[in-house]
Amino acid sequence: MKVILTGATGMVGEGVLLECLANPDIDKVLMVNRRHYAHMDPKLEELIVPDLTDLTRVVGQLAGYDACFFCAGVSSVGMKEPEYTRVTYDLTISFAKIVAGLNPGMTFTYVSGAMTDSTEKGRSMWARVKGRTENDLMKLPFRQVYNFRPGFMTAVKGQKNIKGIYRIIPVLTPLFKILMPGQILTLNQVGRAMINSVSGGYEKNVLEIIDIRKLAK
């Protein structure tokens, strides 16, 4: 299996990347990054693209892949809707259209988020934008599209890109398991579920925490 992965310089993308590199079903991972990610592995290649909405110079290097794990994303904190739409919806859809045209048999997996609004009409700005992104991805000519909606996630061994509250989640995990049973995923589970979605499929296009856990087994 050959995979394109975005977002390796962030926590989710890095965790999924490490799971891919450890999985024998993965032959090659092409990281498409805006800045360099220092990691060496025989399976790994890196393509630096400062602007993911402009792939004209690298488009020929994005063909021949079975899957795209789109893990790039930013927090909506402090952003107005037009700006958040540009860096979330516009960027994702632009990238997806290119790789769909180059790889018609591709499975595209998008990391959205718990509480995403599929109606696109709710009060939460980020949830509306994510919902619109999910909905429009499913209209593109991929073999399969899966929208992952994880909640709290714990890092995998070897991760460097861990920020904010996620640094203390391991300490709080026993408490979360009591207060929010079934709401925590490991990034190993998220990565395995993505890989399994390509090889075996899944009955839903939108995967909540319980679905991700099930698909990871």
N, CA, C and O of each residue as an XYZ file, in Angstrom:
868
protein
N       0.840     -1.187      0.000
C       0.000      0.000      0.000
C       0.887      1.253      0.000
O       1.819      1.356      0.797
N       0.597      2.184     -0.878
C       1.335      3.442     -0.949
C       0.418      4.584     -0.516
O      -0.714      4.701     -0.984
N       0.928      5.418      0.382
C       0.096      6.401      1.063
C       0.695      7.800      0.951
O       1.902      7.982      1.108
N      -0.157      8.783      0.679
C       0.189     10.191      0.830
C      -0.326     10.626      2.197
O      -1.453     10.300      2.568
N       0.489     11.357      2.944
C       0.080     11.819      4.269
C       0.409     13.295      4.423
O       1.523     13.724      4.124
N      -0.548     14.059      4.883
C      -0.312     15.468      5.203
C      -0.378     15.656      6.715
O      -0.999     14.868      7.429
N       0.272     16.712      7.184
C       0.167     17.055      8.604
C       1.156     16.357      9.512
O       0.933     16.297     10.721
N       2.249     15.825      8.970
C       3.210     15.091      9.803
C       3.874     15.973     10.842
O       4.392     15.463     11.836
N       3.873     17.284     10.639
C       4.478     18.183     11.617
C       3.513     18.538     12.743
O       3.867     19.302     13.642
N       2.303     17.996     12.704
C       1.341     18.160     13.786
C       1.179     16.862     14.552
O       1.695     15.822     14.144
N       0.465     16.924     15.661
C       0.367     15.750     16.531
C      -0.353     14.584     15.863
O       0.150     13.461     15.887
N      -1.504     14.821     15.277
C      -2.275     13.728     14.689
C      -1.525     13.130     13.508
O      -1.388     11.911     13.407
N      -1.040     13.983     12.617
C      -0.323     13.487     11.448
C       0.930     12.718     11.813
O       1.235     11.699     11.193
N       1.662     13.193     12.817
C       2.868     12.482     13.235
C       2.531     11.112     13.816
O       3.210     10.127     13.527
N       1.479     11.051     14.637
C       1.076      9.773     15.206
C       0.652      8.779     14.150
O       1.018      7.606     14.218
N      -0.127      9.237     13.163
C      -0.554      8.363     12.066
C       0.651      7.929     11.240
O       0.742      6.772     10.831
N       1.576      8.856     10.996
C       2.786      8.529     10.244
C       3.571      7.403     10.915
O       3.965      6.445     10.250
N       3.798      7.506     12.211
C       4.581      6.491     12.918
C       3.884      5.137     12.887
O       4.543      4.101     12.810
N       2.562      5.140     12.947
C       1.818      3.884     12.839
C       1.964      3.296     11.436
O       2.091      2.081     11.282
N       1.947      4.149     10.421
C       2.124      3.668      9.042
C       3.500      3.059      8.836
O       3.635      2.012      8.203
N       4.506      3.708      9.364
C       5.871      3.210      9.179
C       6.081      1.874      9.883
O       6.905      1.066      9.454
N       5.340      1.640     10.960
C       5.461      0.388     11.709
C       4.615     -0.733     11.121
O       4.763     -1.888     11.518
N       3.722     -0.409     10.172
C       2.781     -1.389      9.645
C       3.343     -2.076      8.397
O       3.711     -1.396      7.439
N       3.415     -3.413      8.392
C       3.991     -4.120      7.240
C       3.171     -4.006      5.956
O       3.683     -4.286      4.872
N       1.902     -3.598      6.067
C       1.077     -3.442      4.868
C       1.411     -2.167      4.088
O       0.988     -2.014      2.943
N       2.158     -1.264      4.695
C       2.514     -0.003      4.050
C       3.898     -0.124      3.426
O       4.876     -0.400      4.121
N       3.978      0.083      2.122
C       5.255      0.016      1.399
C       5.945      1.367      1.312
O       7.173      1.453      1.323
N       5.131      2.433      1.224
C       5.708      3.761      1.024
C       4.773      4.810      1.599
O       3.551      4.713      1.485
N       5.382      5.824      2.223
C       4.622      6.990      2.696
C       5.274      8.238      2.112
O       6.462      8.486      2.317
N       4.490      9.013      1.391
C       4.938     10.315      0.894
C       4.356     11.384      1.810
O       3.148     11.619      1.806
N       5.219     12.037      2.599
C       4.769     13.164      3.409
C       4.714     14.407      2.534
O       5.688     14.743      1.860
N       3.589     15.077      2.544
C       3.481     16.376      1.885
C       3.395     17.404      2.999
O       2.365     17.544      3.659
N       4.494     18.121      3.197
C       4.623     19.034      4.330
C       4.878     20.456      3.881
O       5.433     20.703      2.810
N       4.461     21.385      4.724
C       4.779     22.785      4.475
C       6.167     23.135      5.003
O       6.791     24.087      4.532
N       6.650     22.370      5.979
C       8.015     22.544      6.478
C       8.607     21.168      6.764
O       7.882     20.182      6.898
N       9.923     21.117      6.855
C      10.637     19.849      6.979
C      10.288     19.128      8.277
O      10.178     19.737      9.342
N      10.118     17.807      8.156
C       9.931     16.940      9.323
C      11.111     15.982      9.366
O      11.299     15.175      8.455
N      11.906     16.073     10.429
C      13.143     15.308     10.522
C      12.876     13.893     11.023
O      12.761     13.653     12.225
N      12.782     12.968     10.084
C      12.610     11.562     10.436
C      13.137     10.722      9.282
O      12.871     11.012      8.115
N      13.877      9.693      9.617
C      14.463      8.836      8.591
C      13.835      7.450      8.652
O      13.721      6.854      9.722
N      13.431      6.947      7.492
C      12.883      5.601      7.389
C      12.928      5.195      5.921
O      12.662      6.023      5.050
N      13.260      3.930      5.627
C      13.331      3.497      4.223
C      12.021      3.665      3.463
O      12.030      3.825      2.242
N      10.900      3.630      4.169
C       9.598      3.759      3.506
C       9.237      5.210      3.202
O       8.309      5.471      2.438
N       9.963      6.151      3.795
C       9.491      7.527      3.876
C      10.140      8.439      2.846
O      11.355      8.421      2.650
N       9.294      9.244      2.185
C       9.759     10.329      1.328
C       9.052     11.604      1.755
O       7.943     11.567      2.287
N       9.710     12.734      1.516
C       9.126     14.021      1.898
C       9.058     14.941      0.691
O       9.990     15.021     -0.109
N       7.934     15.633      0.579
C       7.725     16.624     -0.468
C       7.340     17.929      0.215
O       6.277     18.015      0.831
N       8.196     18.947      0.112
C       7.920     20.230      0.755
C       7.095     21.100     -0.188
O       7.515     21.415     -1.302
N       5.910     21.479      0.288
C       5.003     22.320     -0.493
C       4.528     23.449      0.429
O       3.623     23.234      1.235
N       5.113     24.637      0.329
C       4.754     25.728      1.242
C       3.279     26.097      1.218
O       2.723     26.507      2.237
N       2.641     25.955      0.056
C       1.220     26.290     -0.090
C       0.494     25.073     -0.657
O       0.623     24.763     -1.841
N      -0.268     24.387      0.189
C      -0.940     23.159     -0.248
C      -2.069     23.413     -1.242
O      -2.600     22.470     -1.828
N      -2.438     24.671     -1.434
C      -3.447     24.966     -2.452
C      -2.817     25.137     -3.837
O      -3.535     25.242     -4.831
N      -1.505     25.166     -3.910
C      -0.803     25.323     -5.184
C       0.151     24.142     -5.366
O       1.267     24.145     -4.846
N      -0.301     23.142     -6.107
C       0.478     21.920     -6.322
C       1.031     21.828     -7.744
O       1.474     20.761     -8.169
N       1.007     22.926     -8.471
C       1.359     22.878     -9.892
C       2.770     22.348    -10.132
O       2.998     21.648    -11.119
N       3.713     22.663     -9.258
C       5.100     22.253     -9.476
C       5.371     20.806     -9.066
O       6.397     20.239     -9.442
N       4.458     20.205     -8.295
C       4.724     18.861     -7.761
C       3.664     17.853     -8.180
O       3.701     16.703     -7.743
N       2.734     18.259     -9.008
C       1.579     17.407     -9.297
C       1.992     16.042     -9.834
O       1.339     15.041     -9.540
N       3.060     15.988    -10.612
C       3.488     14.714    -11.165
C       3.992     13.726    -10.133
O       4.087     12.530    -10.412
N       4.316     14.214     -8.938
C       4.835     13.343     -7.880
C       3.727     12.783     -6.989
O       4.012     12.050     -6.042
N       2.476     13.116     -7.278
C       1.364     12.702     -6.425
C       0.539     11.571     -7.030
O      -0.506     11.212     -6.488
N       0.991     11.011     -8.134
C       0.268      9.922     -8.800
C       0.820      8.569     -8.366
O       1.988      8.443     -7.999
N      -0.054      7.553     -8.416
C       0.367      6.195     -8.128
C       0.181      5.775     -6.686
O       0.887      4.892     -6.199
N      -0.761      6.396     -5.999
C      -0.973      6.109     -4.575
C      -2.347      5.491     -4.332
O      -3.310      5.753     -5.052
N      -2.400      4.666     -3.297
C      -3.634      3.959     -2.932
C      -4.500      4.742     -1.953
O      -5.716      4.559     -1.906
N      -3.870      5.611     -1.174
C      -4.616      6.296     -0.118
C      -3.995      7.651      0.177
O      -2.807      7.870     -0.059
N      -4.815      8.553      0.695
C      -4.346      9.820      1.241
C      -4.917      9.951      2.641
O      -6.133      9.902      2.829
N      -4.044     10.119      3.624
C      -4.452     10.367      4.996
C      -4.239     11.851      5.263
O      -3.121     12.294      5.527
N      -5.329     12.611      5.192
C      -5.239     14.066      5.288
C      -5.383     14.473      6.748
O      -6.491     14.562      7.277
N      -4.246     14.718      7.388
C      -4.221     15.035      8.819
C      -3.854     16.488      9.091
O      -3.777     16.896     10.250
N      -3.626     17.273      8.048
C      -3.289     18.685      8.236
C      -4.508     19.440      8.763
O      -5.644     19.155      8.384
N      -4.254     20.392      9.629
C      -5.357     21.177     10.165
C      -4.854     22.182     11.181
O      -3.732     22.078     11.677
N      -5.705     23.163     11.486
C      -5.347     24.199     12.457
C      -6.513     24.393     13.424
O      -7.654     24.040     13.127
N      -6.201     24.957     14.575
C      -7.236     25.319     15.528
C      -7.998     26.540     15.023
O      -7.427     27.398     14.350
N      -9.276     26.616     15.345
C     -10.089     27.766     14.945
C     -10.010     28.920     15.946
O     -10.604     29.975     15.726
N      -9.281     28.722     17.038
C      -9.202     29.735     18.087
C      -8.646     31.047     17.523
O      -7.565     31.075     16.935
N      -9.399     32.124     17.711
C      -8.976     33.440     17.261
C      -9.229     33.733     15.796
O      -8.876     34.808     15.311
N      -9.838     32.792     15.082
C     -10.076     32.992     13.654
C     -11.527     33.364     13.368
O     -12.451     32.903     14.038
N     -11.697     34.195     12.373
C     -13.020     34.478     11.827
C     -13.359     33.396     10.798
O     -12.471     32.704     10.299
N     -14.645     33.257     10.489
C     -15.068     32.184      9.596
C     -14.410     32.230      8.218
O     -14.003     31.178      7.724
N     -14.282     33.399      7.563
C     -13.642     33.390      6.238
C     -12.202     32.864      6.280
O     -11.786     32.116      5.395
N     -11.449     33.256      7.307
C     -10.060     32.797      7.411
C     -10.002     31.302      7.696
O      -9.206     30.576      7.100
N     -10.854     30.848      8.612
C     -10.853     29.427      8.942
C     -11.311     28.587      7.754
O     -10.805     27.486      7.535
N     -12.265     29.103      6.994
C     -12.718     28.415      5.785
C     -11.582     28.270      4.782
O     -11.431     27.222      4.153
N     -10.789     29.317      4.635
C      -9.679     29.284      3.673
C      -8.661     28.216      4.038
O      -8.209     27.471      3.168
N      -8.290     28.129      5.325
C      -7.221     27.199      5.714
C      -7.740     25.800      6.036
O      -6.955     24.881      6.267
N      -9.046     25.641      6.051
C      -9.629     24.325      6.336
C     -10.350     23.783      5.109
O      -9.898     22.807      4.510
N     -11.457     24.397      4.729
C     -12.235     23.908      3.601
C     -11.492     24.071      2.270
O     -11.300     23.097      1.543
N     -11.075     25.301      1.953
C     -10.464     25.561      0.648
C      -9.214     24.725      0.438
O      -9.036     24.135     -0.627
N      -8.349     24.668      1.438
C      -7.105     23.927      1.317
C      -7.360     22.439      1.114
O      -6.766     21.809      0.239
N      -8.248     21.888      1.929
C      -8.524     20.447      1.860
C      -9.148     20.059      0.521
O      -8.710     19.102     -0.118
N     -10.160     20.795      0.104
C     -10.862     20.452     -1.132
C      -9.955     20.639     -2.344
O      -9.982     19.830     -3.271
N      -9.157     21.697     -2.340
C      -8.226     21.926     -3.438
C      -7.243     20.766     -3.577
O      -7.015     20.266     -4.679
N      -6.664     20.343     -2.456
C      -5.716     19.230     -2.458
C      -6.412     17.942     -2.902
O      -5.879     17.190     -3.718
N      -7.600     17.696     -2.362
C      -8.326     16.462     -2.665
C      -8.698     16.364     -4.139
O      -8.620     15.281     -4.719
N      -9.094     17.457     -4.748
C      -9.448     17.428     -6.166
C      -8.262     17.009     -7.029
O      -8.421     16.257     -7.990
N      -7.071     17.501     -6.678
C      -5.871     17.148     -7.444
C      -5.567     15.668     -7.322
O      -5.375     14.989     -8.331
N      -5.519     15.153     -6.086
C      -5.131     13.742     -5.920
C      -6.220     12.799     -6.420
O      -5.922     11.678     -6.832
N      -7.487     13.239     -6.390
C      -8.561     12.407     -6.945
C      -8.402     12.249     -8.447
O      -8.607     11.160     -8.984
N      -8.042     13.320     -9.123
C      -7.840     13.247    -10.565
C      -6.663     12.381    -10.965
O      -6.673     11.758    -12.026
N      -5.640     12.343    -10.108
C      -4.438     11.561    -10.392
C      -4.554     10.108     -9.974
O      -3.883      9.244    -10.538
N      -5.404      9.828     -8.986
C      -5.501      8.495     -8.388
C      -6.969      8.088     -8.236
O      -7.496      8.119     -7.124
N      -7.632      7.711     -9.318
C      -9.079      7.432     -9.237
C      -9.432      6.257     -8.341
O     -10.584      6.138     -7.925
N      -8.486      5.391     -8.030
C      -8.771      4.266     -7.145
C      -8.418      4.537     -5.698
O      -8.360      3.614     -4.886
N      -8.184      5.785     -5.371
C      -7.693      6.163     -4.053
C      -8.786      6.173     -2.990
O      -9.944      6.483     -3.269
N      -8.389      5.826     -1.761
C      -9.209      6.044     -0.570
C      -8.696      7.312      0.103
O      -7.501      7.437      0.368
N      -9.594      8.246      0.379
C      -9.222      9.519      1.001
C      -9.799      9.549      2.411
O     -11.006      9.407      2.602
N      -8.927      9.736      3.391
C      -9.344      9.798      4.788
C      -9.042     11.179      5.338
O      -7.910     11.657      5.267
N     -10.069     11.815      5.888
C      -9.966     13.184      6.382
C     -10.167     13.200      7.890
O     -11.148     12.655      8.398
N      -9.238     13.826      8.605
C      -9.383     13.966     10.058
C     -10.198     15.217     10.334
O      -9.722     16.340     10.163
N     -11.413     15.007     10.757
C     -12.341     16.090     11.060
C     -12.308     16.322     12.571
O     -11.303     16.806     13.092
N     -13.367     15.993     13.271
C     -13.379     16.159     14.720
C     -14.715     15.800     15.309
O     -15.745     15.916     14.645
N     -14.708     15.365     16.555
C     -15.954     15.085     17.255
C     -16.801     16.357     17.292
O     -16.270     17.454     17.460
N     -18.092     16.210     17.140
C     -19.069     17.307     17.157
C     -19.107     18.099     15.853
O     -19.697     19.178     15.809
N     -18.490     17.583     14.791
C     -18.601     18.233     13.485
C     -20.064     18.265     13.054
O     -20.820     17.330     13.319
N     -20.452     19.349     12.389
C     -21.851     19.609     12.046
C     -22.127     19.287     10.573
O     -21.822     20.087      9.689
N     -22.696     18.127     10.324
C     -22.981     17.703      8.954
C     -24.061     18.544      8.292
O     -24.140     18.594      7.065
N     -24.904     19.214      9.097
C     -25.963     20.047      8.521
C     -25.428     21.359      7.971
O     -26.078     22.004      7.148
N     -24.237     21.755      8.429
C     -23.598     23.018      8.065
C     -24.386     24.233      8.534
O     -24.164     25.336      8.035
N     -25.305     24.056      9.487
C     -26.199     25.143      9.903
C     -26.130     25.449     11.400
O     -26.845     26.328     11.879
N     -25.297     24.752     12.130
C     -25.240     24.928     13.577
C     -24.591     26.234     14.003
O     -24.157     27.025     13.166
N     -24.528     26.452     15.307
C     -24.015     27.707     15.854
C     -22.493     27.722     15.931
O     -21.888     28.793     15.990
N     -21.877     26.562     15.932
C     -20.427     26.488     16.063
C     -19.767     26.674     14.697
O     -19.985     25.889     13.774
N     -18.958     27.728     14.587
C     -18.346     28.048     13.297
C     -17.453     26.926     12.793
O     -17.584     26.495     11.648
N     -16.539     26.447     13.647
C     -15.597     25.429     13.188
C     -16.330     24.160     12.771
O     -15.936     23.498     11.811
N     -17.408     23.816     13.499
C     -18.147     22.591     13.207
C     -18.876     22.692     11.868
O     -18.984     21.701     11.145
N     -19.376     23.886     11.535
C     -20.016     24.090     10.228
C     -19.003     23.941      9.100
O     -19.273     23.277      8.099
N     -17.840     24.558      9.265
C     -16.814     24.505      8.222
C     -16.318     23.075      8.024
O     -16.154     22.619      6.893
N     -16.083     22.376      9.122
C     -15.660     20.977      9.024
C     -16.753     20.127      8.372
O     -16.459     19.247      7.563
N     -18.015     20.393      8.727
C     -19.118     19.649      8.130
C     -19.213     19.860      6.637
O     -19.447     18.913      5.886
N     -19.034     21.093      6.201
C     -19.057     21.389      4.765
C     -17.901     20.673      4.064
O     -18.058     20.157      2.957
N     -16.742     20.648      4.718
C     -15.580     19.970      4.142
C     -15.860     18.480      3.986
O     -15.618     17.911      2.921
N     -16.368     17.850      5.034
C     -16.735     16.440      4.956
C     -17.703     16.179      3.810
O     -17.494     15.282      2.993
N     -18.766     16.978      3.763
C     -19.820     16.754      2.762
C     -19.286     16.862      1.340
O     -19.638     16.059      0.477
N     -18.432     17.861      1.098
C     -17.947     18.061     -0.265
C     -16.855     17.075     -0.642
O     -16.689     16.770     -1.823
N     -16.112     16.570      0.325
C     -15.160     15.503      0.024
C     -15.879     14.267     -0.503
O     -15.382     13.590     -1.404
N     -17.037     13.977      0.056
C     -17.773     12.777     -0.349
C     -18.384     12.899     -1.737
O     -18.904     11.917     -2.267
N     -18.330     14.085     -2.336
C     -18.821     14.281     -3.695
C     -17.723     14.064     -4.747
O     -18.006     14.003     -5.943
N     -16.485     13.950     -4.295
C     -15.364     13.812     -5.225
C     -15.213     12.362     -5.680
O     -15.660     11.446     -4.989
N     -14.585     12.147     -6.840
C     -14.558     10.808     -7.449
C     -13.467      9.887     -6.901
O     -12.681      9.325     -7.664
N     -13.424      9.738     -5.597
C     -12.541      8.753     -4.983
C     -13.225      7.392     -4.948
O     -14.444      7.292     -5.088
N     -12.433      6.358     -4.761
C     -13.010      5.028     -4.546
C     -13.787      5.013     -3.239
O     -14.892      4.474     -3.170
N     -13.204      5.606     -2.202
C     -13.857      5.690     -0.895
C     -13.412      6.990     -0.218
O     -12.286      7.447     -0.415
N     -14.301      7.576      0.576
C     -13.962      8.720      1.425
C     -14.426      8.398      2.837
O     -15.566      7.985      3.050
N     -13.530      8.592      3.800
C     -13.877      8.388      5.207
C     -13.521      9.645      5.993
O     -12.405     10.158      5.910
N     -14.490     10.121      6.750
C     -14.282     11.274      7.615
C     -14.164     10.788      9.055
O     -15.121     10.267      9.627
N     -12.985     10.966      9.629
C     -12.717     10.517     10.991
C     -13.026     11.644     11.976
O     -12.605     12.785     11.783
N     -13.774     11.306     13.041
C     -14.131     12.279     14.067
C     -13.631     11.828     15.442
O     -14.429     11.451     16.300
N     -12.323     11.867     15.649
C     -11.805     11.483     16.960
C     -12.044     12.572     17.993
O     -12.290     13.727     17.644
N     -11.972     12.203     19.262
C     -12.056     13.174     20.352
C     -10.665     13.364     20.940
O      -9.724     13.725     20.233
N     -10.546     13.116     22.251
C      -9.226     13.158     22.876
C      -8.387     11.991     22.374
O      -8.872     10.866     22.246
N      -7.111     12.281     22.091
C      -6.205     11.244     21.594
C      -4.920     11.260     22.395
O      -4.436     12.322     22.785
N      -4.369     10.091     22.639
C      -3.085     10.001     23.309
C      -2.001      9.727     22.276
O      -2.236      9.043     21.279
N      -0.817     10.265     22.522
C       0.290     10.162     21.580
C       0.840      8.745     21.525
O       0.591      7.928     22.411
N       1.594      8.469     20.463
C       2.269      7.182     20.317
C       3.729      7.350     20.725
O       4.243      8.466     20.792
N       4.379      6.239     20.992
C       5.781      6.260     21.386
C       6.633      6.877     20.281
O       6.499      6.520     19.110
N       7.491      7.786     20.656
C       8.390      8.408     19.695
C       7.912      9.735     19.139
O       8.618     10.351     18.341
N       6.732     10.195     19.537
C       6.222     11.465     19.012
C       6.986     12.649     19.584
O       7.389     12.658     20.747
N       7.172     13.655     18.722
C       7.819     14.898     19.128
C       6.839     16.070     19.121
O       6.997     17.024     19.883
N       5.835     15.992     18.261
C       4.916     17.113     18.069
C       3.687     16.971     18.964
O       2.614     16.575     18.510
N       3.861     17.295     20.217
C       2.762     17.209     21.188
C       2.637     18.578     21.848
O       3.605     19.089     22.413
N       1.457     19.166     21.777
C       1.279     20.531     22.265
C       0.102     20.629     23.225
O      -0.779     19.769     23.251
N       0.111     21.696     24.012
C      -1.019     22.053     24.852
C      -1.469     20.962     25.790
O      -0.662     20.290     26.432
N      -2.780     20.798     25.856
C      -3.385     19.852     26.787
C      -2.937     18.423     26.519
O      -2.954     17.585     27.421
N      -2.535     18.142     25.276
C      -2.155     16.770     24.942
C      -0.882     16.319     25.657
O      -0.608     15.122     25.745
N      -0.105     17.274     26.167
C       1.075     16.903     26.943
C       0.709     16.285     28.286
O       1.456     15.472     28.830
N      -0.457     16.680     28.821
C      -0.838     16.179     30.141
C      -1.930     15.111     30.080
O      -2.319     14.563     31.111
N      -2.426     14.812     28.872
C      -3.465     13.793     28.754
C      -3.033     12.446     29.327
O      -3.840     11.794     29.989
N      -1.774     11.994     29.097
C      -1.398     10.703     29.691
C      -1.580     10.663     31.202
O      -1.948      9.628     31.759
N      -1.324     11.791     31.868
C      -1.497     11.853     33.320
C      -2.979     11.805     33.688
O      -3.360     11.228     34.707
N      -3.804     12.418     32.846
C      -5.232     12.510     33.142
C      -6.044     11.332     32.610
O      -7.235     11.219     32.901
N      -5.403     10.449     31.828
C      -6.136      9.363     31.189
C      -6.965      8.524     32.169
O      -8.125      8.236     31.875
N      -6.412      8.119     33.327
C      -7.242      7.335     34.266
C      -8.505      8.085     34.691
O      -9.566      7.481     34.846
N      -8.388      9.412     34.880
C      -9.560     10.207     35.251
C     -10.551     10.283     34.101
O     -11.756     10.149     34.311
N     -10.048     10.498     32.877
C     -10.922     10.566     31.708
C     -11.681      9.255     31.508
O     -12.846      9.256     31.110
N     -11.011      8.142     31.786
C     -11.664      6.842     31.618
C     -12.840      6.668     32.572
O     -13.779      5.926     32.284
N     -12.782      7.355     33.707
C     -13.887      7.314     34.660
C     -14.988      8.291     34.260
O     -16.170      7.948     34.261
N     -14.575      9.532     33.913
C     -15.546     10.585     33.610
C     -16.115     10.480     32.196
O     -17.274     10.823     31.962
N     -15.297     10.004     31.254
C     -15.707      9.932     29.843
C     -15.335      8.578     29.264
O     -14.512      8.502     28.351
N     -15.920      7.522     29.775
C     -15.553      6.195     29.278
C     -15.829      6.057     27.776
O     -16.892      6.439     27.287
N     -14.871      5.517     27.077
C     -15.051      5.300     25.644
C     -14.794      6.508     24.776
O     -15.030      6.455     23.569
N     -14.306      7.619     25.365
C     -14.111      8.843     24.582
C     -12.656      9.121     24.237
O     -12.361     10.137     23.607
N     -11.741      8.243     24.634
C     -10.328      8.458     24.371
C      -9.818      7.417     23.381
O     -10.103      6.226     23.499
N      -9.060      7.898     22.406
C      -8.410      7.024     21.427
C      -6.904      7.219     21.505
O      -6.431      8.297     21.867
N      -6.160      6.191     21.170
C      -4.724      6.363     20.953
C      -4.513      6.681     19.480
O      -5.324      6.310     18.632
N      -3.431      7.361     19.187
C      -3.135      7.626     17.782
C      -2.734      6.358     17.050
O      -2.812      6.309     15.823
N      -2.304      5.326     17.778
C      -2.120      4.018     17.146
C      -3.443      3.524     16.579
O      -3.488      3.018     15.457
N      -4.521      3.668     17.349
C      -5.837      3.230     16.893
C      -6.293      4.031     15.682
O      -6.836      3.470     14.731
N      -6.074      5.340     15.716
C      -6.476      6.175     14.584
C      -5.718      5.757     13.325
O      -6.314      5.609     12.259
N      -4.402      5.566     13.449
C      -3.605      5.155     12.297
C      -3.992      3.787     11.771
O      -4.112      3.597     10.561
N      -4.191      2.827     12.674
C      -4.583      1.485     12.234
C      -5.938      1.501     11.562
O      -6.146      0.804     10.569
N      -6.864      2.289     12.089
C      -8.188      2.376     11.482
C      -8.108      2.951     10.075
O      -8.814      2.492      9.176
N      -7.263      3.943      9.877
C      -7.088      4.496      8.530
C      -6.550      3.440      7.571
O      -7.064      3.280      6.464
N      -5.528      2.730      7.994
C      -4.953      1.686      7.148
C      -5.995      0.615      6.829
O      -6.113      0.176      5.685
N      -6.746      0.198      7.844
C      -7.769     -0.839      7.642
C      -8.912     -0.367      6.757
O      -9.543     -1.175      6.076
N      -9.184      0.936      6.761
C     -10.255      1.455      5.895
C      -9.885      1.295      4.424
O     -10.758      1.108      3.577
N      -8.600      1.368      4.126
C      -8.148      1.210      2.741
C      -8.232     -0.251      2.317
O      -8.718     -0.562      1.230
N      -7.759     -1.137      3.173
C      -7.685     -2.552      2.806
C      -9.012     -3.279      2.915
O      -9.281     -4.188      2.130
N      -9.850     -2.894      3.876
C     -11.086     -3.632      4.109
C     -12.361     -2.836      4.025
O     -13.448     -3.414      4.041
N     -12.259     -1.508      3.935
C     -13.447     -0.671      3.885
C     -14.165     -0.591      5.217
O     -13.739     -1.187      6.207
N     -15.257      0.152      5.228
C     -16.092      0.290      6.423
C     -17.493      0.667      5.966
O     -17.674      1.238      4.891
N     -18.487      0.341      6.795
C     -19.876      0.538      6.364
C     -20.363      1.978      6.466
O     -21.445      2.299      5.973
N     -19.581      2.850      7.096
C     -19.972      4.252      7.235
C     -18.898      5.145      6.638
O     -17.716      4.800      6.631
N     -19.329      6.304      6.134
C     -18.367      7.287      5.648
C     -17.919      8.249      6.739
O     -16.831      8.821      6.665
N     -18.757      8.423      7.745
C     -18.421      9.273      8.891
C     -18.182      8.369     10.086
O     -19.079      7.645     10.517
N     -16.967      8.412     10.619
C     -16.587      7.510     11.694
C     -16.433      8.279     12.999
O     -15.542      9.115     13.147
N     -17.313      7.979     13.932
C     -17.207      8.539     15.274
C     -16.200      7.705     16.075
O     -15.625      6.750     15.552
N     -15.993      8.063     17.326
C     -14.978      7.404     18.149
C     -15.208      5.895     18.199
O     -14.264      5.120     18.052
N     -16.441      5.480     18.402
C     -16.733      4.044     18.504
C     -16.405      3.315     17.204
O     -15.957      2.169     17.228
N     -16.632      3.986     16.060
C     -16.315      3.372     14.764
C     -14.814      3.254     14.559
O     -14.327      2.238     14.063
N     -14.081      4.297     14.940
C     -12.628      4.260     14.797
C     -12.035      3.142     15.632
O     -11.141      2.423     15.186
N     -12.541      3.004     16.845
C     -12.054      1.931     17.720
C     -12.356      0.571     17.104
O     -11.504     -0.317     17.122
N     -13.547      0.398     16.564
C     -13.941     -0.863     15.946
C     -13.085     -1.183     14.732
O     -12.650     -2.322     14.561
N     -12.841     -0.188     13.889
C     -12.079     -0.401     12.654
C     -10.601     -0.652     12.944
O      -9.908     -1.272     12.137
N     -10.121     -0.181     14.077
C      -8.710     -0.357     14.430
C      -8.371     -1.774     14.853
O      -7.196     -2.140     14.883
N      -9.370     -2.577     15.181
C      -9.104     -3.929     15.700
C      -8.602     -4.859     14.581
O      -8.327     -6.033     14.831
